Amino acid sequence: CSANMNSGTLVTLTTTADAGSIFLGWSGEGCSGTGTCAVTMDQTRAVQAAFGLLPTVTLTAPDSTATESPLTTGTFRVTRTGPTTSALTVSFTRTGTATVGSDYVAFPLARTIEAGRSSADITLTPINDALAEGPETVTLTLSPHATYLVGSASNTATVTITSEDLPVVTLTAPDPPAGLRERRFQSQRRRRAASRSCVAHFLFASSSSL
């Protein structure tokens, strides 16, 4: 766009990006960055405003398993599309069956992709405890933001923590069923009766020999 201004007029320029776009910065006549651009119209001046599409951010778990012992970490990865000329901070929420601070080391719920890079990793470090427990999960989900678009195909990822502690199993011997107790009692009565019969026979035999 262009406009005629009186000589000596101070003009302040601002920008508003369309939906799905982002303002990348000013260039020309001493203007730079993404703030306002102030120009004194003492001659013909030209300023450029650069726009681009918002980056699309996705989330994956390239290393989706972590172990307590031996200690191995899990990895989440945030990836962006588009230009990498400036840093981009990505936010996310955290859920899952594992407990932060007792099952794994706490980490911030935001990760900055540095300028010149298209991705950044978040490391999940388990905490080794003595509890016998099954696999537990940590799930991250991308949060929307004005500086990026959330990819619909890959906006959540899960890392599973496994424990080497085995559950303790105990074995008890409760009272046998009533029927079994009755059979044992009958067996004991038969053994006692057989013993008495044997003694009576021995006494009778001894009496006959006399």
C-alpha positions as CSV (number, residue, x, y, z in Angstrom):
1,C,0.0,0.0,0.0
2,S,1.1,3.6,-0.3
3,A,0.0,7.0,1.0
4,N,1.0,10.7,0.7
5,M,2.2,12.4,3.9
6,N,3.2,15.9,4.8
7,S,6.9,16.4,5.2
8,G,8.0,15.9,8.7
9,T,5.1,13.6,9.6
10,L,5.9,10.8,12.0
11,V,4.2,7.6,10.8
12,T,3.8,4.6,13.1
13,L,3.1,1.3,11.4
14,T,1.5,-1.8,13.0
15,T,0.5,-5.1,11.5
16,T,-2.4,-7.7,11.9
17,A,-1.9,-11.1,10.5
18,D,-4.8,-13.1,8.9
19,A,-6.0,-16.3,10.6
20,G,-3.5,-19.0,10.0
21,S,-0.7,-16.5,9.3
22,I,2.0,-14.9,11.3
23,F,3.9,-11.6,11.0
24,L,7.6,-12.3,10.4
25,G,9.0,-8.8,10.7
26,W,9.8,-5.4,9.2
27,S,12.6,-4.5,6.8
28,G,13.7,-1.2,5.3
29,E,14.2,2.4,6.5
30,G,15.7,1.2,9.8
31,C,12.7,-0.9,10.8
32,S,13.2,-4.5,12.0
33,G,11.7,-7.0,14.4
34,T,8.0,-7.6,14.9
35,G,7.1,-4.5,17.0
36,T,5.8,-1.2,15.6
37,C,7.7,0.6,12.8
38,A,8.2,4.4,13.2
39,V,9.2,6.4,10.1
40,T,9.6,10.2,9.7
41,M,8.4,11.3,6.3
42,D,11.1,13.8,5.3
43,Q,11.5,12.0,1.9
44,T,10.0,9.1,0.0
45,R,10.4,6.0,2.1
46,A,9.6,2.3,1.6
47,V,9.1,-0.3,4.3
48,Q,8.3,-4.0,3.9
49,A,6.2,-6.2,6.2
50,A,6.8,-10.0,5.8
51,F,4.1,-12.5,6.6
52,G,4.1,-16.3,6.5
53,L,1.9,-19.2,7.3
54,L,1.7,-20.3,10.9
55,P,3.9,-23.4,11.6
56,T,2.0,-26.7,12.3
57,V,3.3,-28.5,15.4
58,T,3.1,-32.2,16.0
59,L,4.0,-34.4,18.9
60,T,5.5,-38.0,18.9
61,A,7.3,-40.3,21.2
62,P,10.3,-41.8,19.3
63,D,11.4,-43.6,22.5
64,S,8.1,-44.7,24.0
65,T,9.4,-46.9,26.9
66,A,11.3,-46.0,30.0
67,T,12.5,-48.3,32.7
68,E,13.3,-47.8,36.4
69,S,16.2,-50.3,36.6
70,P,18.4,-50.3,34.8
71,L,17.5,-46.7,34.3
72,T,16.5,-45.7,30.8
73,T,14.7,-42.6,29.7
74,G,11.8,-42.0,27.4
75,T,11.6,-39.3,24.8
76,F,8.8,-37.0,23.5
77,R,9.5,-34.9,20.4
78,V,7.8,-31.7,19.2
79,T,8.2,-30.9,15.5
80,R,7.3,-27.8,13.5
81,T,6.8,-27.1,9.8
82,G,7.8,-23.9,7.9
83,P,10.6,-21.4,8.5
84,T,13.0,-21.9,11.4
85,T,14.3,-18.4,11.5
86,S,13.0,-17.7,15.0
87,A,12.5,-19.8,18.1
88,L,9.0,-21.2,18.8
89,T,7.7,-22.2,22.3
90,V,5.2,-25.0,22.3
91,S,2.9,-25.8,25.3
92,F,1.3,-29.0,26.3
93,T,-0.7,-30.7,29.0
94,R,0.3,-33.8,31.0
95,T,-1.9,-36.8,32.0
96,G,-1.4,-40.6,32.6
97,T,-1.4,-43.2,35.3
98,A,2.2,-42.3,36.5
99,T,2.6,-39.7,39.2
100,V,5.0,-36.8,38.7
101,G,7.6,-36.4,41.4
102,S,7.3,-40.0,42.6
103,D,7.2,-42.1,39.4
104,Y,9.2,-39.7,37.2
105,V,11.2,-36.4,37.4
106,A,9.1,-33.3,36.9
107,F,9.6,-31.3,33.7
108,P,8.1,-28.0,32.4
109,L,4.9,-28.1,30.4
110,A,6.5,-26.1,27.6
111,R,9.4,-26.7,25.2
112,T,11.2,-24.1,23.0
113,I,12.3,-25.2,19.5
114,E,15.4,-23.1,19.0
115,A,16.0,-20.9,15.9
116,G,17.5,-22.9,13.1
117,R,15.9,-26.2,14.3
118,S,12.7,-27.9,13.4
119,S,12.2,-30.1,16.5
120,A,13.0,-30.4,20.2
121,D,12.9,-33.3,22.6
122,I,11.4,-33.7,26.1
123,T,13.2,-36.3,28.2
124,L,11.2,-38.5,30.7
125,T,13.3,-39.8,33.5
126,P,11.8,-42.5,35.8
127,I,12.3,-42.5,39.5
128,N,13.4,-46.0,40.8
129,D,11.3,-47.0,43.9
130,A,10.8,-50.3,45.8
131,L,7.1,-50.6,44.9
132,A,5.9,-53.6,43.0
133,E,3.8,-52.0,40.3
134,G,2.7,-52.6,36.8
135,P,3.4,-50.4,33.7
136,E,2.5,-46.7,34.2
137,T,1.9,-44.1,31.5
138,V,2.7,-40.4,30.9
139,T,0.7,-38.7,28.1
140,L,1.4,-35.3,26.6
141,T,-1.1,-33.4,24.5
142,L,-0.3,-30.2,22.6
143,S,-2.1,-27.0,23.7
144,P,-3.3,-24.5,21.1
145,H,-1.5,-21.1,20.8
146,A,-1.7,-18.0,18.6
147,T,1.9,-18.7,17.3
148,Y,1.3,-22.1,15.8
149,L,-1.3,-24.6,14.6
150,V,-1.8,-28.0,16.3
151,G,-1.5,-30.9,13.9
152,S,-4.6,-33.0,13.9
153,A,-3.0,-36.3,13.0
154,S,-0.3,-36.3,15.8
155,N,-1.2,-34.0,18.7
156,T,-0.7,-36.5,21.6
157,A,2.0,-39.1,22.6
158,T,2.5,-41.6,25.4
159,V,5.6,-43.0,27.2
160,T,5.2,-46.1,29.3
161,I,7.3,-46.6,32.5
162,T,8.1,-50.2,33.5
163,S,9.3,-51.4,36.9
164,E,11.7,-54.3,37.7
165,D,10.1,-54.8,41.2
166,L,8.1,-58.1,41.2
167,P,5.0,-58.6,43.4
168,V,5.4,-60.7,46.5
169,V,3.2,-63.9,46.4
170,T,2.3,-65.7,49.7
171,L,0.9,-69.2,50.1
172,T,-1.3,-70.2,53.0
173,A,-2.9,-73.5,54.1
174,P,-6.5,-72.7,55.4
175,D,-8.6,-75.3,57.3
176,P,-9.6,-78.1,54.9
177,P,-13.3,-78.4,53.9
178,A,-15.6,-80.1,56.3
179,G,-15.9,-83.3,54.2
180,L,-12.1,-83.7,54.2
181,R,-12.0,-83.3,58.0
182,E,-14.7,-86.0,58.3
183,R,-12.8,-88.4,56.1
184,R,-9.6,-87.8,58.1
185,F,-11.6,-88.5,61.3
186,Q,-13.1,-91.7,59.9
187,S,-9.7,-92.9,58.9
188,Q,-8.3,-92.2,62.3
189,R,-11.3,-94.1,63.9
190,R,-10.7,-97.1,61.6
191,R,-7.0,-97.2,62.6
192,R,-7.9,-97.1,66.3
193,A,-10.5,-99.8,65.8
194,A,-8.0,-102.0,64.0
195,S,-5.5,-101.5,66.8
196,R,-8.1,-102.6,69.4
197,S,-9.0,-105.7,67.3
198,C,-5.4,-106.7,67.1
199,V,-4.9,-106.5,70.8
200,A,-8.1,-108.6,71.6
201,H,-7.0,-111.3,69.2
202,F,-3.6,-111.5,70.8
203,L,-5.2,-111.9,74.3
204,F,-7.5,-114.7,73.1
205,A,-4.7,-116.6,71.5
206,S,-2.6,-116.5,74.6
207,S,-5.6,-117.9,76.7
208,S,-6.1,-120.9,74.3
209,S,-2.5,-121.9,74.6
210,L,-2.8,-122.4,78.3
